[in-house]
Amino acid sequence: MVFRSHDRNWPEGIDTFEKRYPKLKLFRKYKAFRLARWADKVLVVIPAEANRKAPVGIRPLIDVYMVFYAEAVQVKEGKK
């Protein structure tokens, strides 16, 4: 998990802040899941399998883990 949470191991189109910042709106299209929450942060996984149709450059080849401020992440309720 630690290896996959470093941006140098993320898809080529988002592996640096300079590449990632202009594409922030695309992050809303990722299928992601909240794994944990502590203090004011959340750990999110972006599974490669669930995002195999994401645009080239941001499509993960392996699961990607990201930490965000909790208020920056909107979690939708799953289907029941």
Buried (B, 14 or more C-beta within 10 A) or exposed (E): EEEBBEBEBBBEBBBEEEBBEEEEEBBEEBEBEEEEEEEEBBBBBBBBEBBEEBEEEBBBEEBBBBEBEEEEBEEEEEEE
